[in-house]
Amino acid sequence: MAQPDDMLDDDDYPAYTMGRAAEIVGASQDFLRRLDEAKLFTPFRSAGGHRRYSRYQLRLAARAREMVDHGTALEAACRIIILEDQLEEALRHHQNRQNHQQADAA
């Protein structure tokens, strides 16, 4: 089992209940359910079936709320965020690959 300090630093640890997550994001619980339905992310489920959210998921939800507040349709906002996330991951992978190639050449 992970140590408490490890969980506090883990962006993916599902620490927040739906009510607390909605409060932090500044959105309704229904909004968070709709993000799940739109497949922006899938919250962890507790043994009792309750949704639990990570800090990473809360950042995505806050970004989606911001976009929706500015007039972007929810589904479009989710798609944009997913594509941004995929691009960021691809850029990280590319940078790591370049770093390894430079290290191998040295």
C-alpha positions in Angstrom: 0.0 0.0 0.0 1.2 3.5 -0.8 2.4 5.7 2.0 0.3 8.7 2.9 3.0 11.2 1.8 3.1 9.4 -1.6 -0.6 9.7 -2.0 -0.5 13.5 -1.2 1.9 14.1 -4.0 0.2 11.8 -6.5 -1.9 13.8 -9.1 -3.7 10.6 -10.0 -4.8 9.5 -6.5 -8.6 9.7 -6.3 -8.8 11.8 -3.2 -11.9 13.9 -3.8 -15.6 13.0 -3.5 -18.0 14.2 -6.1 -19.4 16.9 -3.8 -15.9 18.2 -2.9 -14.7 18.0 -6.5 -17.7 20.0 -7.7 -17.0 22.6 -5.1 -13.4 22.9 -6.0 -14.1 23.1 -9.7 -17.0 25.5 -9.2 -19.5 23.4 -11.1 -22.4 21.1 -10.3 -22.2 17.4 -9.7 -24.3 17.0 -12.8 -21.5 18.8 -14.8 -19.0 16.2 -13.5 -21.3 13.4 -14.5 -21.6 14.8 -18.0 -17.8 15.0 -18.3 -17.7 11.3 -17.5 -20.4 10.6 -20.1 -18.4 12.7 -22.6 -15.4 10.5 -21.8 -13.1 13.3 -20.7 -12.1 11.1 -17.9 -13.5 8.1 -15.9 -13.5 8.7 -12.2 -12.4 6.0 -9.8 -15.3 4.2 -8.1 -15.2 3.5 -4.4 -16.3 0.1 -3.0 -19.7 1.6 -2.6 -19.8 2.8 -6.2 -19.2 6.5 -5.4 -17.2 8.6 -7.8 -13.8 9.8 -6.6 -11.7 12.3 -8.5 -7.9 13.0 -8.7 -6.3 16.4 -8.8 -5.4 15.8 -12.5 -9.1 15.1 -13.2 -10.1 18.3 -11.4 -7.7 20.3 -13.5 -9.4 18.8 -16.7 -12.8 19.5 -15.3 -11.9 23.1 -14.4 -10.6 23.6 -18.0 -13.8 22.2 -19.4 -15.9 24.4 -17.1 -13.9 27.5 -18.3 -14.4 26.6 -21.9 -18.2 25.9 -21.5 -18.5 29.2 -19.6 -17.1 30.9 -22.6 -19.6 29.3 -25.0 -17.9 26.1 -26.2 -20.2 23.1 -26.3 -19.4 20.5 -23.7 -18.6 17.7 -26.1 -16.4 20.1 -28.2 -14.6 21.3 -25.0 -13.9 17.7 -24.0 -12.6 16.8 -27.4 -10.3 19.8 -27.4 -9.0 19.0 -24.0 -8.4 15.3 -24.9 -6.5 16.4 -28.0 -4.4 19.0 -26.1 -3.6 16.2 -23.6 -2.6 13.8 -26.3 -0.4 16.5 -28.0 1.3 17.3 -24.7 2.0 13.6 -24.1 3.4 13.2 -27.7 5.7 16.3 -27.2 6.9 14.8 -23.9 7.6 11.5 -25.5 9.4 13.2 -28.4 11.6 15.3 -26.0 12.5 12.2 -23.9 13.5 10.4 -27.1 15.7 13.3 -28.2 17.3 13.4 -24.8 18.1 9.7 -24.9 19.5 10.0 -28.4 21.7 12.9 -27.3 22.9 11.0 -24.3 23.7 7.9 -26.5 25.7 10.1 -28.9 27.8 11.6 -26.1 
